[in-house]
Amino acid sequence: MEYPIGLFLSLAVAGLATMIGLDREAAFYPTVLIVIASYYVLFAVMAASGRTLVLEIVVASGFLVFAIIGYKRNLWLVAVALVGHGVFDIVHHLLIDNPGVPHWWPGFCLVFDVILGGLLAVHLLTRRLAAR
């Protein structure tokens, strides 16, 4: 069920952002990437050890760096990082043991991240948003 919900919610967020013009702003997708990356830190705060929290902060910081550099230099980095985060969601449990992560989260976030990263790529390809 997490896959159709991720699909519906990602399209709803993207549709609303398009309707009100948020997706025309270069900061929109980098901000979404920062928020998406922060959820694993939240899950670690809720139910994991200090070691897990540190690992999640390190990983989230990597996505934060992609968001900042992508915003400042080239939004293609943000598109790649969004899709990359979706892939990361699927292998996350193999790399970091975080008991706070809901069992449905990886599938939901995979779909959400890949859809938004793909939509950003479409915007960049159609020049609706400048890559810089």
C-alpha positions as CSV (number, residue, x, y, z in Angstrom):
1,M,0.0,0.0,0.0
2,E,3.0,2.3,0.6
3,Y,3.8,2.5,-3.1
4,P,0.4,3.8,-4.3
5,I,0.3,6.2,-1.4
6,G,3.8,7.5,-2.2
7,L,2.7,7.9,-5.9
8,F,-0.5,9.8,-5.0
9,L,1.2,12.0,-2.4
10,S,4.2,12.9,-4.6
11,L,1.9,13.8,-7.5
12,A,-0.3,15.8,-5.1
13,V,2.7,17.7,-3.7
14,A,4.1,18.3,-7.2
15,G,0.7,19.3,-8.5
16,L,0.1,21.8,-5.8
17,A,3.6,23.2,-6.2
18,T,2.9,23.6,-9.9
19,M,-0.5,25.2,-9.3
20,I,0.8,27.9,-7.0
21,G,4.1,28.3,-8.6
22,L,6.4,27.0,-6.0
23,D,8.1,24.6,-8.4
24,R,9.3,27.6,-10.5
25,E,11.5,28.7,-7.7
26,A,15.0,27.2,-7.7
27,A,14.9,26.6,-3.9
28,F,11.8,24.4,-4.0
29,Y,13.4,21.0,-4.8
30,P,16.6,21.5,-2.8
31,T,14.4,22.3,0.2
32,V,12.3,19.2,-0.4
33,L,15.6,17.1,-0.5
34,I,16.7,18.6,2.8
35,V,13.4,17.7,4.5
36,I,13.3,14.2,3.0
37,A,16.9,13.5,4.2
38,S,16.0,14.7,7.7
39,Y,13.4,12.0,8.3
40,Y,15.9,9.2,9.0
41,V,17.4,11.5,11.7
42,L,14.0,11.9,13.2
43,F,13.4,8.2,13.2
44,A,16.8,7.7,15.0
45,V,15.9,10.3,17.6
46,M,12.6,8.4,18.3
47,A,13.9,4.9,18.6
48,A,17.6,4.3,18.0
49,S,21.0,4.4,19.7
50,G,23.3,7.4,19.7
51,R,25.6,5.6,17.2
52,T,22.6,5.2,14.8
53,L,21.7,8.9,15.3
54,V,25.3,9.9,14.3
55,L,25.2,7.7,11.2
56,E,21.9,9.1,10.1
57,I,23.2,12.7,10.6
58,V,26.2,11.9,8.5
59,V,24.1,10.5,5.7
60,A,21.6,13.3,5.9
61,S,24.5,15.8,5.8
62,G,25.6,14.3,2.5
63,F,22.2,14.9,1.0
64,L,22.2,18.4,2.5
65,V,25.5,19.1,0.7
66,F,24.0,18.0,-2.6
67,A,21.0,20.2,-1.9
68,I,23.2,23.3,-1.2
69,I,25.7,22.7,-4.1
70,G,22.8,21.9,-6.5
71,Y,21.0,25.0,-5.5
72,K,24.1,27.2,-5.9
73,R,25.6,25.5,-9.0
74,N,23.3,23.1,-10.9
75,L,19.9,21.7,-10.1
76,W,20.7,18.5,-11.9
77,L,22.6,17.6,-8.7
78,V,19.4,17.9,-6.8
79,A,17.5,15.7,-9.3
80,V,20.2,13.1,-9.1
81,A,20.2,13.3,-5.3
82,L,16.4,13.0,-5.0
83,V,16.5,9.8,-7.1
84,G,19.6,8.6,-5.3
85,H,17.8,9.1,-2.0
86,G,15.0,6.9,-3.3
87,V,17.5,4.2,-4.1
88,F,19.1,4.7,-0.7
89,D,15.7,4.1,0.9
90,I,15.7,0.5,-0.4
91,V,19.2,-0.3,0.9
92,H,19.0,1.8,4.0
93,H,18.2,-1.2,6.3
94,L,21.2,-3.1,5.0
95,L,23.5,-0.2,5.9
96,I,22.0,1.3,9.1
97,D,20.0,-0.5,11.8
98,N,17.4,2.1,12.7
99,P,14.4,0.6,14.6
100,G,12.5,3.9,14.4
101,V,12.0,3.5,10.6
102,P,8.4,2.4,9.9
103,H,8.3,-0.8,7.9
104,W,6.4,1.0,5.1
105,W,8.7,3.9,4.9
106,P,11.3,2.7,2.4
107,G,8.7,1.9,-0.3
108,F,6.8,5.1,0.3
109,C,9.9,7.2,0.2
110,L,11.3,5.4,-2.8
111,V,8.3,6.3,-4.9
112,F,8.0,9.8,-3.5
113,D,11.7,10.6,-4.1
114,V,12.0,9.1,-7.6
115,I,8.8,10.9,-8.8
116,L,10.0,14.3,-7.5
117,G,13.5,13.8,-8.8
118,G,12.0,12.8,-12.2
119,L,9.7,15.8,-12.2
120,L,12.6,18.1,-11.5
121,A,14.5,16.5,-14.4
122,V,11.5,17.1,-16.7
123,H,11.4,20.8,-15.6
124,L,15.2,21.1,-16.3
125,L,14.9,19.3,-19.7
126,T,12.0,21.5,-20.8
127,R,13.7,24.6,-19.4
128,R,10.8,25.5,-17.1
129,L,13.5,25.8,-14.5
130,A,17.1,27.0,-15.1
131,A,19.7,24.4,-14.2
132,R,22.1,27.4,-13.7
